[in-house]
Structure formats: C-alpha cells, structure tokens
Amino acid sequence: MNDRSDSFAAISADERLRQVLDRTTAAAFAVSAAAAGRVCEDLVRSLATILDSDAALIGEFIDPGRTRMRTLAVWYDGRHLQNFDYDVAHSPCREIVGRASRFVAAGVNSEFAPGTLFAVEGFDAYAGYSLFDSNEEQVGLVVALSRRPLADRDLTEALMKIFAVRAAAEIERRRAAEALQISETSYRAIFEAAQDAIFVHDWDSGAIVDVNPRACDLYGYRREELLQATVAELSSNVPPFTQQEAVRHIEAAKSGRTVRIEWHRRNKDGSLHWDEVVIQPVQLGGMRRILVVTREISERKRTEQALRDSESLYRGLFNASADAMVLRDGDFRVVDVNPSYTTMSGYSREETIGAERLLTVGEAENEQWRDAHRRMLAGEQLRFEFAARRKDGTPYEAEVRGMPVTWNDRPHVLYVTRDITERKQAERALAASEEQNRGMIR
C-alpha cells in the first residue's frame, strides 16, 4: 500500500469510493464474525488491519471518574499483548473523556507518559471512539494508533464507530454475565446454607430439579431421591394436602404472585409434619423456575392446638359455672363475662363488655374496687363480701374472690362472684332467733 500521506490524494474519486466501500464491508464483516469468547481480540486485530494502523486496543473505564482504563484486548505490531491498566490522564485518551471521538492525524506522541510503550515506540497518530452502553453511559474506548500519520478522518471515524458499537455491546454483555455469575454464586451460597428447605421446580412440568441440603435433612431423603420424588410422595395426601391441590398453588404462583400456605408433609420414614410454605416464580440461570421454601412448624402447630384445647376447656368451665365470672384487664376494663353473671346482675353481655366500673355498685365502692384490682394485678388473691343492686334495682348480697391470671400474654384479674343473699338472710334470722331465746332464758 502507498504511503498514507498521499494515498487518497493520488487516487480518483471512483477509486476512493471503491476503497471506502471495501473497508466498510470489511469492517461490517469483521464485527459480525468476531468469535464468541474472543470478541475483543478479534475486533482489535481486524481494526488495525482495515485501518493499516500499527496498534489498536479496546479499553474499559474501571473507576467512576473515568481516570483509569483497563484494556480488554491489545493488538500491537501484528500480535496480541497482555492486557494492562493505565492512567487516562497520561495518554491521549484524556481528551476523549466525556466526548464521542477524537482524531489526531499526527503529533500525539508528546501526550504519552515518558518511558511508556507507545511513547518509546514512536506512535504519533491517534484515533479514538467512545463506547456507550444502553444507558448512554461512556464505559470505554476503542483506539487506533500509528507511527505514521492517519489520513481521511471521516472514513477512519466511520469505521471506528462500527467497531465501537460492537465493542460496547460486548462490554455490556460481559458485565451482565459477571453480574449474573455473582448473583448465581450468591444464590448458591445462600441456597446451600439456608436453614429452610428449598426446592426448585421446573416451570412447565413441575418436577423437582434442585434441592438444598436442609431439604434432604428435614425430609430424610438423599438428594438423588428427592429429585425423583413427586409432591404426592412428600405430602400426607389427606385433602387438601394432595398433588392436585399443590399443582393449583403452583399455577397461582406462575401468575406472578407469592403464595403462602401451610402444608402437611410426609417424610421418608412415614412421619407427618407441618410446614409453612412460600411458593414464588423466579429466574435462575436465565430460566423460569418455581421456588418453594418450606419451614417446619410442627411444634408451633402443637402449641396452637394445645392452646385451642386449653381455651376450649376454659370456655366450657367458664360458661358452665354456676358462679358469676368477670374477667378484667389491667385497666379494670371488662373483657369477658359468663352467662351466670348476666343472670345475677341483670345486665346483658353487650352492656358489660368494655365497662371500666362495676355496674352493680356506686362510684365510691368502685374506687375501693380499683384499689383492690391493682393489688390483685400485683399478685394478691382477695376474698370479700359486698352489697350490690341488679339492673332492675333489686338489692342482693355477694361474695367475691379475685385472683390474678394471664390472658393473651397480659395480666388480668378473674372475679368469681356468688349470690349469698339467701345465706345471709338465713344467718340473720338464726342470729335473731338465738338472741330471742337468750332473752327468754334471762
């Protein structure tokens, strides 16, 4: 090829057009033919060949301020060099930061840091084009360098733009792949270390394609066995804990929502356990999957059942008692009464619940009751008698026992009241009779 100082000046317009077309076609072919796994290496070699330059490189900014560059591929005097980092400020690249391109036909040698490769080797012409990602962020540069002057700026920049688009796409692909690898590595670490059982199901068939060690421990299967198991084999199969119902939940998760359920599972040894299950759609390794996370709640279920049994027993005794019962909270507010209370007092349940006073005594007596209530909340048990009035005004006498109890994890006082009107009347009558007899004797 002729010396580039006059290579284009000496040719005809037709010949120049032919060369432009030839080089553009070669550039298009080069970027499309770059081999997977060595895209940047193929691009710099092709770029240097098409521009007839002595060197070409593709670099990526490695800091937010774009002051440092790391090469992804370097072609130098007909061979690939090992990649390296360099300060942008000590190279011609500093003038392209924040700009689309830069072209220096000759005279750029002085911009290289003294003693560096390109300065020592006498590179004096520079063409650079910025690499922009899909967010229009400048992520790197593609650069051509030559010891001799570069000619035809327009053609050079047009060719470099073709290479820049492909190089930018490759950088973005690499970053996405690295982010995915980091994500998958993190996922795998969490997956393996999780204390909850985790199952990964195929999107279409629902088959189990992966399980974590915790699932094997909890269910009593080896990993290979779980990968062959069906949901039916891992369930109690007592409706609604069946294969059909599990498929319905998985289909609901495919719609994009997270499904939370409780499930009755069967272990390999035949034992039944309760699990809290979360089902959700995920992307793993670029594939749609169904992620199922289970946490055993058998102990919680037993505790809840024991509590229900206890509450059922309490409710039965509470409602069947012949004595009136009133449960008050820490603020002296009524939270429950039994039927015997409504019969004794004449006040309905609706009238009593929420009351912060005794409806059957006056305000002065209520203050005494509040003082006693505070003592019982502190742990005392009290027993005393008092005079009261029913809702219709009928007086009656009562004996009450108050005892501190815990209800819904909060301190309360349970009052058990018995109508002693008849007993007190009998006692008074007996006392009067005995007094009369004593008078007759005297």
Backbone torsions as a table, in degrees:
resi	resn	phi	psi	omega
1	MET	NA	142.5	179.4
2	ASN	-66.1	160.0	176.7
3	ASP	-56.9	135.1	-172.8
4	ARG	-72.1	-11.7	177.5
5	SER	-63.7	-26.5	179.6
6	ASP	-134.4	14.6	-173.6
7	SER	-66.2	-35.7	-179.4
8	PHE	-90.5	-26.1	-179.7
9	ALA	-69.1	-29.6	-172.4
10	ALA	-90.6	-3.1	-176.9
11	ILE	-104.7	160.0	-179.8
12	SER	-74.7	165.9	178.7
13	ALA	-61.8	-39.9	179.7
14	ASP	-64.4	-41.6	179.9
15	GLU	-65.6	-38.6	179.2
16	ARG	-65.2	-41.4	179.1
17	LEU	-61.6	-41.0	180.0
18	ARG	-62.4	-41.9	-180.0
19	GLN	-66.7	-38.0	177.6
20	VAL	-61.0	-46.3	-179.4
21	LEU	-64.8	-41.6	-179.4
22	ASP	-62.6	-44.9	-177.2
23	ARG	-70.6	-39.3	178.6
24	THR	-64.0	-42.7	177.5
25	THR	-62.9	-42.2	178.9
26	ALA	-63.1	-39.7	179.1
27	ALA	-64.8	-45.4	179.8
28	ALA	-61.2	-42.0	179.1
29	PHE	-65.9	-39.5	-176.9
30	ALA	-64.3	-44.1	-177.4
31	VAL	-70.9	-30.2	-179.9
32	SER	-80.2	-24.1	-176.4
33	ALA	-95.6	-1.2	-179.4
34	ALA	-58.2	129.0	-173.8
35	ALA	-74.6	140.5	176.0
36	ALA	-59.9	136.2	-179.6
37	GLY	92.9	-18.4	177.2
38	ARG	-143.8	38.8	-177.0
39	VAL	-59.0	-50.8	-176.0
40	CYS	-63.9	-38.6	179.0
41	GLU	-62.3	-43.7	179.8
42	ASP	-67.5	-36.4	-178.1
43	LEU	-65.4	-46.1	-176.7
44	VAL	-66.9	-37.2	177.9
45	ARG	-64.5	-44.7	-179.7
46	SER	-67.4	-39.8	-179.5
47	LEU	-62.2	-47.3	179.5
48	ALA	-61.8	-38.3	-179.4
49	THR	-66.9	-47.5	-176.9
50	ILE	-67.1	-38.6	179.6
51	LEU	-85.3	-7.0	-175.1
52	ASP	55.6	42.2	178.6
53	SER	-99.0	162.3	-177.5
54	ASP	-82.5	-22.1	-177.9
55	ALA	-151.7	155.9	174.0
56	ALA	-152.5	147.8	179.1
57	LEU	-148.0	155.8	170.8
58	ILE	-121.1	127.1	-178.2
59	GLY	-128.6	155.6	-179.6
60	GLU	-123.4	133.3	176.0
61	PHE	-66.6	137.4	-176.1
62	ILE	-117.1	9.7	174.6
63	ASP	-142.0	154.0	-176.7
64	PRO	-59.4	-31.7	-178.8
65	GLY	-81.9	-0.6	-179.1
66	ARG	55.5	45.0	177.7
67	THR	-103.3	-13.4	-179.5
68	ARG	-126.3	141.2	-178.8
69	MET	-125.0	140.4	173.6
70	ARG	-119.6	125.3	-179.4
71	THR	-74.7	142.9	174.7
72	LEU	-100.7	-21.0	176.1
73	ALA	-165.4	139.5	179.4
74	VAL	-134.2	125.7	173.8
75	TRP	-110.2	125.8	-172.6
76	TYR	-142.5	116.1	176.8
77	ASP	48.9	47.8	172.9
78	GLY	81.9	14.3	177.8
79	ARG	-150.0	160.7	176.0
80	HIS	-83.2	138.1	173.9
81	LEU	-102.3	159.4	173.9
82	GLN	-68.3	142.6	-178.5
83	ASN	-68.0	155.2	-177.3
84	PHE	-151.7	164.9	174.6
85	ASP	-103.3	151.6	175.2
86	TYR	-153.0	157.8	177.8
87	ASP	-80.4	124.9	-179.6
88	VAL	-63.4	-34.0	-176.6
89	ALA	-63.9	-22.8	-178.7
90	HIS	-103.8	36.0	178.8
91	SER	-153.0	166.3	176.8
92	PRO	-63.5	-13.4	-178.2
93	CYS	-67.6	-19.4	-177.4
94	ARG	-61.2	-28.7	-176.8
95	GLU	-79.3	-6.6	-177.7
96	ILE	-104.0	-10.3	178.0
97	VAL	-61.8	124.8	-178.4
98	GLY	83.9	1.9	179.6
99	ARG	-124.1	166.7	-177.9
100	ALA	-79.9	-40.3	-173.9
101	SER	-158.3	167.2	174.5
102	ARG	-149.1	138.0	179.0
103	PHE	-133.8	123.7	176.2
104	VAL	-128.0	107.8	-175.8
105	ALA	-64.3	-33.6	179.8
106	ALA	-165.8	159.6	175.4
107	GLY	92.9	16.1	-176.7
108	VAL	-93.4	-5.0	-174.4
109	ASN	-57.2	-35.1	-176.4
110	SER	-68.3	-14.5	-178.1
111	GLU	-84.3	-11.9	176.3
112	PHE	-79.4	145.3	176.3
113	ALA	-61.9	134.6	-178.9
114	PRO	-56.5	138.1	177.4
115	GLY	87.1	-8.2	178.8
116	THR	-79.7	164.2	-172.1
117	LEU	-53.6	-52.5	-173.0
118	PHE	-71.0	-28.4	176.2
119	ALA	-70.6	-45.8	-178.3
120	VAL	-64.5	-38.8	-176.4
121	GLU	-80.6	0.1	172.7
122	GLY	77.5	29.1	176.2
123	PHE	-70.0	129.8	-171.5
124	ASP	-130.4	-9.1	178.3
125	ALA	-118.9	144.6	-171.8
126	TYR	-142.1	134.4	170.1
127	ALA	-135.8	125.5	-179.2
128	GLY	-131.7	146.1	178.8
129	TYR	-136.7	134.4	-176.6
130	SER	-74.1	148.1	174.8
131	LEU	-105.8	121.9	-179.2
132	PHE	-114.4	137.0	177.2
133	ASP	-84.3	-173.7	-176.0
134	SER	-68.0	-14.1	176.3
135	ASN	-97.5	12.5	-179.9
136	GLU	64.7	25.6	176.0
137	GLU	-93.8	133.7	179.4
138	GLN	-73.0	113.3	-174.4
139	VAL	-109.3	-12.6	-178.3
140	GLY	-179.8	-167.6	-177.7
141	LEU	-141.6	151.7	165.1
142	VAL	-115.5	131.6	-170.0
143	VAL	-132.5	139.7	171.5
144	ALA	-119.2	137.1	-177.0
145	LEU	-130.6	145.0	-179.1
146	SER	-146.0	149.4	175.5
147	ARG	-78.7	-24.4	179.5
148	ARG	-104.5	161.0	-178.8
149	PRO	-61.1	146.0	173.9
150	LEU	-92.1	140.6	179.9
151	ALA	-113.9	162.8	175.6
152	ASP	56.6	78.0	-178.4
153	ARG	-57.7	-45.9	-176.4
154	ASP	-58.8	-47.2	-179.4
155	LEU	-65.7	-42.9	-179.4
156	THR	-59.7	-46.5	-178.7
157	GLU	-68.3	-35.5	178.1
158	ALA	-63.8	-42.7	178.8
159	LEU	-66.6	-41.0	-178.8
160	MET	-67.1	-32.0	177.8
161	LYS	-62.0	-38.7	178.3
162	ILE	-60.6	-45.3	179.7
163	PHE	-69.5	-34.3	-177.8
164	ALA	-64.6	-41.8	-180.0
165	VAL	-60.2	-44.9	-179.4
166	ARG	-69.3	-39.2	-179.7
167	ALA	-66.6	-40.2	178.2
168	ALA	-62.5	-41.3	178.1
169	ALA	-62.8	-37.8	179.9
170	GLU	-68.0	-39.9	177.5
171	ILE	-62.6	-44.0	-179.9
172	GLU	-64.9	-38.5	178.1
173	ARG	-64.2	-43.4	-179.4
174	ARG	-62.7	-43.3	-179.9
175	ARG	-63.4	-41.9	178.1
176	ALA	-63.3	-40.9	179.8
177	ALA	-65.9	-40.3	178.3
178	GLU	-65.4	-42.6	178.6
179	ALA	-62.9	-40.0	178.8
180	LEU	-65.3	-41.4	179.8
181	GLN	-64.2	-42.1	177.8
182	ILE	-62.7	-44.3	179.9
183	SER	-61.5	-45.0	-178.3
184	GLU	-69.7	-33.8	176.8
185	THR	-65.7	-42.9	177.9
186	SER	-63.8	-43.8	178.8
187	TYR	-58.2	-46.2	-177.3
188	ARG	-64.1	-39.2	179.0
189	ALA	-63.8	-44.4	178.2
190	ILE	-65.8	-42.8	-178.9
191	PHE	-57.2	-46.0	-176.9
192	GLU	-72.8	-32.7	-173.8
193	ALA	-93.7	-10.4	-174.6
194	ALA	-59.2	141.1	177.0
195	GLN	-88.3	-5.0	172.2
196	ASP	-96.9	149.9	175.3
197	ALA	-74.2	133.4	-177.9
198	ILE	-125.8	130.0	176.8
199	PHE	-121.2	137.9	173.8
200	VAL	-112.4	124.4	-177.4
201	HIS	-111.0	145.4	173.1
202	ASP	-62.8	139.0	-175.7
203	TRP	-62.7	-44.6	-173.2
204	ASP	-85.0	-48.7	-174.3
205	SER	-89.7	-21.8	-176.1
206	GLY	80.6	0.0	-178.9
207	ALA	-66.7	149.1	177.5
208	ILE	-75.8	123.4	-178.8
209	VAL	-112.1	-12.9	178.1
210	ASP	-160.8	147.2	176.1
211	VAL	-142.4	154.7	177.9
212	ASN	-97.8	166.9	-177.9
213	PRO	-57.4	-33.7	-178.7
214	ARG	-63.4	-37.0	178.1
215	ALA	-61.9	-41.8	178.7
216	CYS	-62.9	-42.7	-179.2
217	ASP	-63.8	-46.3	-175.1
218	LEU	-70.6	-40.5	-174.0
219	TYR	-89.5	-13.0	175.9
220	GLY	80.4	18.3	-179.7
221	TYR	-111.2	155.2	166.3
222	ARG	-75.9	157.5	-177.4
223	ARG	-55.6	-44.3	-177.8
224	GLU	-62.2	-33.4	178.8
225	GLU	-71.2	-41.2	179.2
226	LEU	-65.2	-35.2	179.9
227	LEU	-67.0	-18.6	178.0
228	GLN	-100.2	-7.9	-174.4
229	ALA	-78.9	155.3	173.5
230	THR	-104.3	163.1	177.7
231	VAL	-61.0	-35.6	180.0
232	ALA	-59.7	-39.7	-178.6
233	GLU	-70.4	-21.3	-178.0
234	LEU	-101.4	9.7	-176.3
235	SER	-122.3	160.5	177.6
236	SER	-67.9	-24.4	-178.1
237	ASN	63.5	17.6	170.0
238	VAL	-96.4	118.2	-176.0
239	PRO	-48.4	135.2	10.6
240	PRO	-96.1	20.1	-175.0
241	PHE	-94.9	65.7	-175.5
242	THR	-122.9	167.6	177.1
243	GLN	-57.3	-43.8	-177.9
244	GLN	-61.8	-41.3	179.9
245	GLU	-69.9	-36.2	177.8
246	ALA	-63.0	-41.2	177.9
247	VAL	-61.7	-38.9	179.0
248	ARG	-62.5	-41.1	179.2
249	HIS	-66.7	-40.4	179.3
250	ILE	-64.6	-40.4	177.9
251	GLU	-64.1	-36.0	177.0
252	ALA	-64.3	-39.0	178.6
253	ALA	-67.0	-32.6	179.2
254	LYS	-62.7	-22.1	179.8
255	SER	-73.5	-7.4	175.0
256	GLY	112.5	-3.0	-178.2
257	ARG	-104.3	157.1	176.7
258	THR	-86.0	128.6	-178.5
259	VAL	-104.6	129.0	178.0
260	ARG	-121.1	123.9	-177.4
261	ILE	-142.4	168.8	167.5
262	GLU	-108.3	139.9	-172.6
263	TRP	-134.9	140.6	178.7
264	HIS	-97.9	109.0	-174.6
265	ARG	-102.6	160.3	175.6
266	ARG	-120.0	126.6	176.9
267	ASN	-81.1	171.7	-179.2
268	LYS	-59.9	-33.2	-178.8
269	ASP	-81.3	3.4	177.8
270	GLY	92.0	-10.0	-178.8
271	SER	-70.6	147.8	-178.6
272	LEU	-103.1	140.6	-179.0
273	HIS	-140.8	157.9	176.2
274	TRP	-102.4	137.4	177.2
275	ASP	-125.7	146.5	164.9
276	GLU	-95.2	126.3	-170.0
277	VAL	-122.1	134.8	174.1
278	VAL	-119.2	125.7	-178.6
279	ILE	-120.0	129.0	-179.8
280	GLN	-152.8	151.8	177.5
281	PRO	-79.6	142.3	179.9
282	VAL	-143.5	165.5	170.9
283	GLN	-110.4	118.7	178.2
284	LEU	-126.1	120.8	-179.1
285	GLY	60.0	32.6	179.5
286	GLY	77.6	7.5	-178.9
287	MET	-117.7	144.9	176.1
288	ARG	-75.2	130.8	179.1
289	ARG	-136.1	166.4	171.1
290	ILE	-110.3	121.2	-179.8
291	LEU	-100.8	126.6	180.0
292	VAL	-121.3	120.7	179.7
293	VAL	-115.3	125.3	-178.5
294	THR	-121.1	142.9	177.6
295	ARG	-131.1	127.5	-177.4
296	GLU	-69.3	133.3	-179.9
297	ILE	-130.0	25.0	-177.8
298	SER	-58.0	-44.5	-179.1
299	GLU	-63.8	-40.9	178.6
300	ARG	-63.1	-41.2	179.2
301	LYS	-64.2	-38.9	177.4
302	ARG	-64.9	-41.0	178.8
303	THR	-64.4	-43.2	179.3
304	GLU	-62.6	-40.4	179.4
305	GLN	-66.8	-40.6	177.8
306	ALA	-62.8	-37.9	178.5
307	LEU	-66.3	-42.2	178.3
308	ARG	-63.3	-40.7	178.2
309	ASP	-63.5	-42.7	179.5
310	SER	-63.7	-43.8	179.9
311	GLU	-66.4	-35.2	178.2
312	SER	-65.5	-42.2	177.8
313	LEU	-64.7	-45.0	178.4
314	TYR	-58.1	-46.2	-177.3
315	ARG	-63.6	-39.6	178.6
316	GLY	-62.9	-47.7	179.1
317	LEU	-65.6	-40.9	-178.3
318	PHE	-59.9	-47.9	-175.7
319	ASN	-76.3	-28.5	-176.2
320	ALA	-86.1	-12.5	-175.6
321	SER	-63.0	138.2	175.9
322	ALA	-76.5	-20.3	176.3
323	ASP	-83.0	148.1	175.9
324	ALA	-73.8	135.3	179.9
325	MET	-125.9	134.4	178.5
326	VAL	-133.7	128.6	177.0
327	LEU	-107.0	123.4	-179.6
328	ARG	-119.8	145.3	-179.3
329	ASP	-87.1	-172.5	-177.0
330	GLY	-62.8	-20.4	178.9
331	ASP	-98.9	15.5	178.9
332	PHE	72.1	14.2	-178.1
333	ARG	-86.3	136.2	179.0
334	VAL	-73.8	126.6	178.0
335	VAL	-113.3	-14.6	178.2
336	ASP	-163.1	147.4	173.4
337	VAL	-141.2	155.2	177.9
338	ASN	-103.0	169.6	-177.8
339	PRO	-59.3	-32.6	-178.8
340	SER	-64.2	-31.8	178.0
341	TYR	-66.6	-45.8	-178.6
342	THR	-63.6	-34.5	177.4
343	THR	-67.3	-43.5	-177.7
344	MET	-68.4	-45.0	-172.4
345	SER	-87.1	-26.6	-175.3
346	GLY	86.3	-5.4	177.9
347	TYR	-92.7	139.7	179.8
348	SER	-75.2	165.7	176.9
349	ARG	-59.4	-42.7	-178.4
350	GLU	-63.2	-36.0	179.4
351	GLU	-72.5	-26.1	-172.3
352	THR	-91.5	-42.7	-177.1
353	ILE	-59.2	128.1	179.2
354	GLY	94.2	-11.6	180.0
355	ALA	-65.9	140.4	-179.2
356	GLU	-109.9	23.5	177.3
357	ARG	-151.4	165.5	171.6
358	LEU	-79.4	123.8	-178.3
359	LEU	-75.6	-16.4	-172.2
360	THR	-98.8	1.2	177.9
361	VAL	-133.5	168.0	-179.9
362	GLY	-78.9	178.2	-175.2
363	GLU	-68.1	-36.2	179.9
364	ALA	-61.4	-45.0	177.8
365	GLU	-65.3	-33.7	179.0
366	ASN	-60.5	-37.9	178.7
367	GLU	-63.0	-39.2	177.4
368	GLN	-65.3	-38.2	178.7
369	TRP	-64.7	-40.5	180.0
370	ARG	-63.5	-39.9	177.1
371	ASP	-62.0	-45.2	179.0
372	ALA	-64.3	-35.8	179.9
373	HIS	-61.8	-40.8	179.6
374	ARG	-65.7	-37.2	178.6
375	ARG	-66.0	-40.5	179.9
376	MET	-69.7	-35.9	175.3
377	LEU	-60.6	-29.5	-179.7
378	ALA	-80.5	-6.1	175.0
379	GLY	125.3	-9.3	-179.7
380	GLU	-76.4	152.6	168.3
381	GLN	-113.4	129.5	-174.6
382	LEU	-122.2	149.8	174.5
383	ARG	-138.2	129.3	179.3
384	PHE	-157.6	168.3	179.1
385	GLU	-113.5	152.6	179.5
386	PHE	-154.4	159.0	176.8
387	ALA	-98.2	137.5	-176.4
388	ALA	-140.1	173.1	176.0
389	ARG	-131.5	137.5	175.5
390	ARG	-72.7	173.1	-179.0
391	LYS	-58.3	-34.3	-179.2
392	ASP	-84.3	5.3	177.1
393	GLY	94.2	-6.6	179.8
394	THR	-67.0	126.7	179.1
395	PRO	-78.3	151.0	173.0
396	TYR	-154.3	161.7	179.3
397	GLU	-111.9	144.8	-174.5
398	ALA	-138.9	150.6	172.0
399	GLU	-112.1	130.3	-176.4
400	VAL	-127.1	141.1	172.1
401	ARG	-119.8	127.9	178.9
402	GLY	-114.7	135.5	-177.9
403	MET	-140.6	139.1	178.8
404	PRO	-71.9	137.6	177.0
405	VAL	-140.3	163.2	174.6
406	THR	-108.4	129.2	-179.8
407	TRP	-136.4	125.7	-176.4
408	ASN	54.1	39.8	177.0
409	ASP	65.4	19.6	178.4
410	ARG	-129.2	150.7	-179.7
411	PRO	-71.8	134.0	177.0
412	HIS	-137.0	173.1	173.0
413	VAL	-127.4	130.5	176.4
414	LEU	-100.8	123.1	178.5
415	TYR	-104.3	125.4	177.2
416	VAL	-113.8	116.2	-171.8
417	THR	-118.4	138.0	178.4
418	ARG	-125.5	135.2	177.0
419	ASP	-74.9	116.6	-178.2
420	ILE	-114.9	23.0	-177.9
421	THR	-57.7	-50.5	-178.0
422	GLU	-64.1	-41.4	179.4
423	ARG	-62.2	-43.2	-179.0
424	LYS	-67.4	-38.1	177.2
425	GLN	-63.4	-42.5	179.0
426	ALA	-63.7	-40.0	178.6
427	GLU	-63.6	-42.1	179.5
428	ARG	-66.8	-39.5	178.7
429	ALA	-64.3	-42.3	178.8
430	LEU	-63.3	-42.7	-180.0
431	ALA	-62.9	-40.3	179.9
432	ALA	-66.1	-39.7	180.0
433	SER	-65.8	-42.4	-180.0
434	GLU	-65.2	-37.1	178.5
435	GLU	-66.0	-40.0	179.0
436	GLN	-64.6	-42.2	178.5
437	ASN	-62.7	-40.3	179.2
438	ARG	-63.5	-36.5	179.5
439	GLY	-66.9	-38.0	-179.4
440	MET	-68.8	-34.3	179.5
441	ILE	-67.5	-40.1	-179.2
442	ARG	-67.0	NA	NA
